[in-house]
């Protein structure tokens, strides 16, 4: 079988939709398992199980950043202010809508007094909103890195990614040995954006088997390493985790694997992977994947509404955390389907569509 052309660009790219669906599922998995891990006694089997799931759930956010890079880099933006207006309004309007909704619910139904400083703290620092501020920062810098990629293409991206990965390694070790060489200009979430564009467009001169095996290894080894750290209580905050080498290879492995399967399904329709993938793509499952992908940003903003009631009840009755094997799948399913149904429903109502995030 010939090597797959990893540079397909025409039409809607199905594996992008698959990545978005997987990303929002992993985000929900993380937020549910995080609560169960905190509610479990350390070093018990339940704690080990729920803590290990966190290592999988962490990968969702980098995948969103990679998709942004794959779609938005090496393009003609035209008027830069039009780019900002279009991109920022798409994320800011739904974000503002849900923040206002949260404040209204807290004040009206829970009689919770909220000061101006308290609202500002919630809008800027609360856990579920950090993604908005991060993607906003990436959008603001996108025209700059877009010009860089257009000018220097793969060579420029490879140089950038080399220094980015170096900073990630140093960050993993917890130090920068040469303080006056400011490598941190290459660090941060921007690297995931460049990596997404690079992996989408780079044609690797490897056999199909090597690409498939390599993508699996890239995901499994760092995942196993991070699970080992978690189980030995060497934990990292979510900000610190994203600036380590673990999610770089985890997200790259997932991205390459789904890209490979999607490309393979177009080249060799008789292979087992192709048959399974094409069945999914051409069936109602494929339509559902497309719908969830389109709703994924709104689902990110709203899924916690479906998780939070269980957390509140459990703090009082300790009912759910006693058996994560029974309740975690149910809560994940409710949060996933509930947020999808909510955003999908809003997208069908003209007056609410703009606030849905679709």
C-alpha positions as CSV (number, residue, x, y, z in Angstrom):
1,X,0.0,0.0,0.0
2,X,1.3,3.5,-0.9
3,X,2.1,6.0,1.8
4,X,-0.7,8.2,2.7
5,X,-0.6,11.8,1.6
6,X,-0.8,13.6,5.0
7,X,-1.5,16.9,3.3
8,X,-5.2,16.6,2.3
9,X,-6.8,20.1,2.6
10,X,-10.0,20.0,0.5
11,X,-13.6,19.9,1.9
12,X,-14.7,19.6,5.5
13,X,-12.1,17.7,7.4
14,X,-13.8,15.0,9.4
15,X,-11.0,14.2,11.8
16,X,-11.1,17.8,13.0
17,X,-14.7,17.1,14.1
18,X,-13.6,13.9,15.8
19,X,-10.9,15.7,17.6
20,X,-13.3,18.4,18.9
21,X,-15.7,15.7,20.1
22,X,-13.0,13.8,21.8
23,X,-11.6,17.1,23.3
24,X,-14.9,18.1,24.9
25,X,-15.5,14.6,26.2
26,X,-12.1,14.6,27.8
27,X,-12.8,18.0,29.4
28,X,-16.0,16.7,30.9
29,X,-14.2,13.5,32.0
30,X,-11.5,15.6,33.7
31,X,-14.0,17.7,35.6
32,X,-16.1,14.8,36.8
33,X,-13.1,12.6,37.7
34,X,-11.4,15.6,39.5
35,X,-14.3,15.8,41.9
36,X,-14.4,12.1,42.6
37,X,-10.6,12.0,43.1
38,X,-10.8,14.8,45.7
39,X,-13.7,13.1,47.4
40,X,-11.9,9.8,47.6
41,X,-9.4,8.7,50.3
42,X,-5.9,8.9,49.0
43,X,-4.1,5.7,48.0
44,X,-7.4,3.7,47.9
45,X,-8.3,1.9,44.6
46,X,-11.1,4.4,43.9
47,X,-8.7,7.3,44.3
48,X,-6.1,5.7,42.0
49,X,-8.8,5.0,39.4
50,X,-10.3,8.5,39.4
51,X,-6.9,10.2,39.6
52,X,-5.7,8.2,36.6
53,X,-8.7,9.4,34.6
54,X,-7.6,13.0,35.2
55,X,-4.4,12.2,33.3
56,X,-6.5,11.4,30.2
57,X,-8.9,14.3,30.7
58,X,-6.2,16.9,30.8
59,X,-5.5,16.4,27.1
60,X,-8.8,17.9,25.9
61,X,-7.7,21.6,26.1
62,X,-4.5,21.2,24.0
63,X,-6.5,19.5,21.3
64,X,-8.7,22.5,21.1
65,X,-5.7,24.8,20.7
66,X,-4.2,22.5,18.0
67,X,-7.4,22.6,16.0
68,X,-7.3,26.4,16.1
69,X,-3.8,26.4,14.7
70,X,-4.6,23.8,12.0
71,X,-7.5,26.0,10.8
72,X,-6.3,29.5,11.2
73,X,-2.6,29.5,10.3
74,X,-1.1,30.1,6.9
75,X,-4.2,32.0,5.7
76,X,-5.0,35.4,4.2
77,X,-6.7,37.4,7.0
78,X,-7.3,40.6,5.0
79,X,-8.1,43.4,7.4
80,X,-6.7,42.5,10.8
81,X,-9.5,44.3,12.6
82,X,-12.1,42.3,10.7
83,X,-10.3,39.1,11.8
84,X,-10.4,40.2,15.5
85,X,-14.0,41.3,15.2
86,X,-15.1,38.0,13.7
87,X,-13.0,35.6,15.9
88,X,-13.3,37.4,19.2
89,X,-17.0,38.1,18.9
90,X,-17.6,34.3,18.3
91,X,-16.1,33.5,21.7
92,X,-16.8,36.6,23.7
93,X,-20.6,36.9,23.2
94,X,-21.4,33.4,24.4
95,X,-19.0,33.8,27.3
96,X,-20.6,37.1,28.4
97,X,-24.0,35.6,28.1
98,X,-23.3,32.6,30.4
99,X,-21.4,34.8,32.9
100,X,-24.5,37.1,33.2
101,X,-26.7,34.0,33.5
102,X,-24.5,32.6,36.3
103,X,-24.6,35.9,38.2
104,X,-28.4,36.1,37.7
105,X,-28.9,32.6,39.1
106,X,-26.7,33.1,42.1
107,X,-28.4,36.4,43.1
108,X,-32.0,35.4,42.2
109,X,-32.3,31.8,43.3
110,X,-29.5,31.4,45.9
111,X,-29.7,34.9,47.4
112,X,-25.9,35.0,47.2
113,X,-24.6,38.6,47.6
114,X,-22.0,39.4,45.0
115,X,-19.7,42.4,45.2
116,X,-18.1,44.0,42.2
117,X,-14.8,42.5,43.2
118,X,-16.4,39.1,43.6
119,X,-17.9,39.2,40.2
120,X,-14.6,40.3,38.7
121,X,-12.8,37.5,40.5
122,X,-15.3,35.0,39.1
123,X,-15.1,36.3,35.5
124,X,-11.3,36.4,35.4
125,X,-10.0,33.7,37.8
126,X,-12.6,30.9,38.2
127,X,-11.6,27.6,36.8
128,X,-14.1,27.1,34.0
129,X,-13.5,30.6,32.5
130,X,-9.7,30.3,32.1
131,X,-10.1,28.7,28.6
132,X,-11.8,31.8,27.3
133,X,-9.0,34.1,28.4
134,X,-6.4,31.8,27.0
135,X,-8.0,31.3,23.6
136,X,-8.6,35.1,23.5
137,X,-4.9,35.7,24.0
138,X,-4.1,33.2,21.3
139,X,-6.5,34.9,18.9
140,X,-4.9,38.3,19.6
141,X,-1.5,36.9,18.7
142,X,-2.7,34.8,15.8
143,X,-2.0,37.4,13.0
144,X,1.6,37.7,14.2
145,X,2.3,33.9,14.2
146,X,0.3,33.6,11.0
147,X,2.6,36.0,9.2
148,X,5.6,34.1,10.6
149,X,4.3,30.8,9.2
150,X,3.4,32.3,5.8
151,X,6.9,33.7,5.5
152,X,8.9,30.7,6.8
153,X,6.5,27.8,6.4
154,X,7.7,24.4,7.7
155,X,11.2,25.5,8.4
156,X,10.1,28.3,10.6
157,X,7.5,26.1,12.3
158,X,10.2,23.5,13.0
159,X,12.6,26.1,14.5
160,X,9.7,27.5,16.7
161,X,8.6,24.0,17.8
162,X,12.2,23.0,18.6
163,X,12.6,25.9,21.1
164,X,9.0,25.4,22.4
165,X,9.6,21.8,23.2
166,X,12.9,22.7,24.8
167,X,11.1,25.2,27.1
168,X,8.5,22.5,27.9
169,X,11.3,20.1,28.9
170,X,12.9,22.8,31.1
171,X,9.5,23.6,32.6
172,X,8.9,19.9,33.3
173,X,12.2,19.9,35.2
174,X,11.1,23.0,37.0
175,X,13.9,25.3,36.0
176,X,15.5,27.4,33.3
177,X,19.3,26.9,33.7
178,X,20.3,30.0,31.7
179,X,18.2,32.8,33.1
180,X,19.4,35.6,30.7
181,X,18.5,33.5,27.6
182,X,14.8,34.3,27.6
183,X,13.6,31.0,26.0
184,X,10.2,31.6,27.6
185,X,9.2,33.7,24.6
186,X,8.8,30.4,22.9
187,X,6.8,28.8,25.7
188,X,3.2,28.7,26.6
189,X,0.0,27.6,24.8
190,X,1.0,29.2,21.5
191,X,3.2,26.1,20.7
192,X,0.1,23.9,20.5
193,X,-1.3,26.3,17.8
194,X,1.8,25.9,15.7
195,X,2.0,22.2,16.4
196,X,-1.6,21.7,15.1
197,X,-0.8,23.5,11.9
198,X,2.4,21.6,11.5
199,X,0.9,18.1,12.0
200,X,-2.0,18.9,9.7
201,X,0.2,19.9,6.8
202,X,3.5,18.1,7.2
203,X,3.9,15.1,4.9
204,X,6.0,12.5,6.8
205,X,8.2,10.2,4.9
206,X,7.3,7.2,6.9
207,X,5.4,4.0,6.3
208,X,1.7,3.7,7.3
209,X,2.7,1.3,10.1
210,X,5.3,3.6,11.5
211,X,2.9,6.5,11.6
212,X,0.2,4.5,13.3
213,X,2.6,2.9,15.8
214,X,4.4,6.1,16.5
215,X,1.1,8.0,17.2
216,X,0.0,5.3,19.7
217,X,3.4,5.3,21.5
218,X,3.4,9.1,21.6
219,X,0.2,9.0,23.5
220,X,0.7,6.0,25.7
221,X,4.1,6.6,27.1
222,X,3.7,10.1,28.5
223,X,0.2,9.2,29.7
224,X,1.6,6.3,31.7
225,X,4.4,8.5,33.0
226,X,2.0,11.1,34.2
227,X,-0.3,8.6,35.8
228,X,2.7,7.3,37.7
229,X,3.4,10.8,38.9
230,X,-0.2,11.3,40.0
231,X,-0.4,8.0,41.9
232,X,2.8,9.0,43.7
233,X,1.1,12.3,44.6
234,X,3.5,14.3,42.4
235,X,0.7,16.5,41.2
236,X,0.7,19.7,39.0
237,X,-1.9,22.4,38.7
238,X,-3.6,22.5,35.3
239,X,-1.7,25.6,34.3
240,X,1.6,23.9,35.1
241,X,0.7,20.6,33.5
242,X,0.0,22.2,30.1
243,X,3.5,23.7,30.2
244,X,5.2,20.3,30.6
245,X,6.3,17.8,27.9
246,X,3.5,15.3,28.7
247,X,0.5,16.9,27.0
248,X,2.7,17.9,24.0
249,X,3.2,14.2,23.0
250,X,-0.2,13.1,24.3
251,X,-2.1,15.6,22.1
252,X,0.3,15.1,19.1
253,X,-0.3,11.3,19.3
254,X,-4.1,11.7,19.3
255,X,-4.0,14.3,16.5
256,X,-1.7,12.1,14.3
257,X,-3.7,8.9,15.0
258,X,-7.1,10.4,14.0
259,X,-5.5,12.2,11.0
260,X,-3.9,9.0,9.8
261,X,-7.2,7.0,10.1
262,X,-9.1,9.7,8.2
263,X,-6.5,9.8,5.4
264,X,-6.3,6.0,5.3
265,X,-10.1,5.8,4.8
266,X,-9.8,7.8,1.6
267,X,-6.8,5.8,0.2
268,X,-7.5,2.2,1.1
269,X,-11.2,1.6,1.8
270,X,-10.8,-2.1,2.2
271,X,-8.6,-2.0,5.4
272,X,-10.3,-2.7,8.7
273,X,-9.6,0.8,10.0
274,X,-11.1,2.3,6.8
275,X,-14.2,0.2,7.0
276,X,-14.9,1.2,10.6
277,X,-14.1,4.8,10.0
278,X,-16.1,5.1,6.9
279,X,-19.1,3.4,8.6
280,X,-18.9,6.0,11.4
281,X,-18.4,8.9,9.0
282,X,-21.3,8.0,6.7
283,X,-23.8,6.9,9.3
284,X,-25.9,8.8,11.8
285,X,-22.9,8.6,14.2
286,X,-21.0,10.9,11.8
287,X,-23.9,13.4,11.8
288,X,-23.9,13.3,15.6
289,X,-20.1,13.9,15.6
290,X,-20.5,16.9,13.3
291,X,-23.3,18.3,15.5
292,X,-21.3,17.9,18.7
293,X,-18.2,19.4,17.1
294,X,-20.2,22.5,16.1
295,X,-21.6,22.7,19.6
296,X,-18.3,22.0,21.4
297,X,-17.4,25.6,22.5
298,X,-20.9,26.1,24.0
299,X,-20.7,22.7,25.6
300,X,-17.4,23.8,27.3
301,X,-19.1,26.9,28.7
302,X,-22.2,25.0,30.0
303,X,-21.2,21.4,30.9
304,X,-20.4,22.3,34.5
305,X,-24.0,23.3,35.0
306,X,-24.9,19.6,34.8
307,X,-22.0,18.5,37.0
308,X,-22.4,21.0,39.8
309,X,-25.7,19.8,41.2
310,X,-24.2,16.3,41.8
311,X,-21.3,17.9,43.6
312,X,-23.6,19.9,45.8
313,X,-25.7,16.9,46.7
314,X,-22.7,14.7,47.3
315,X,-21.1,17.2,49.7
316,X,-24.2,16.8,51.9
317,X,-25.1,13.1,51.4
318,X,-21.8,11.5,50.2
319,X,-23.9,9.4,47.9
320,X,-22.1,9.5,44.6
321,X,-18.5,9.5,45.7
322,X,-18.9,6.2,47.5
323,X,-19.1,4.3,44.2
324,X,-17.4,6.1,41.3
325,X,-17.7,3.1,39.0
326,X,-21.5,3.4,39.2
327,X,-22.0,7.1,39.2
328,X,-19.1,8.6,37.2
329,X,-20.3,7.2,33.8
330,X,-23.8,8.4,34.5
331,X,-22.7,11.9,35.5
332,X,-20.4,12.1,32.5
333,X,-23.2,11.0,30.2
334,X,-25.6,13.5,31.7
335,X,-23.1,16.4,31.4
336,X,-22.2,15.5,27.8
337,X,-25.6,14.9,26.5
338,X,-27.2,17.6,28.5
339,X,-24.8,20.4,27.4
340,X,-25.0,19.1,23.8
341,X,-28.9,19.2,23.9
342,X,-28.9,22.6,25.5
343,X,-26.5,24.2,23.0
344,X,-28.1,22.4,20.0
345,X,-31.6,23.6,21.2
346,X,-30.3,27.2,21.6
347,X,-28.8,27.1,18.1
348,X,-32.3,26.4,16.6
349,X,-33.8,29.5,18.3
350,X,-32.8,32.6,16.2
351,X,-32.7,35.0,19.2
352,X,-30.5,32.6,21.2
353,X,-28.3,31.2,18.5
354,X,-25.7,34.0,18.8
355,X,-25.3,33.2,22.5
356,X,-25.0,29.4,22.0
357,X,-21.4,29.4,20.9
358,X,-22.3,27.4,17.8
